């Protein structure tokens, strides 16, 4: 996971990135499908951050490891502490974890469960969540305030079906 560069008042993070800020008016945004974003902030100090977890778990059964998810959470928490946050003041909101493609494993559900379990283990209250379903989400987080704007993309447009037109009378040459 890497830190997204601070690009002024609007920071966009993508898969396996995170960002933190202590400036009023800054937004951190991302788009999620089966990925999960955890928004964390300290309301007393006015600092916050967000991560974008692609896959929280690696492997399965006895070889299953949560290290990717734990790393993602600890990086954003440590970034907040460097900005003056106090761990006992942290609050969270969690988004994403959709099942985007039917017939495949439900990675999104595992990602969402990981984030909620992690917050519970670390005693960080989760004040809001929008997890699961089959829709993508756009999240815009105001880290200094802990406020989130969420847009759910309910469905993708129907794919266009190409129709075959009859060949014009003449030669067999077809121009594209």
Order of alpha helices (4+ residues) and beta strands (2+ residues): beta-beta-beta-beta-beta-beta-alpha-beta-alpha-beta-beta-beta
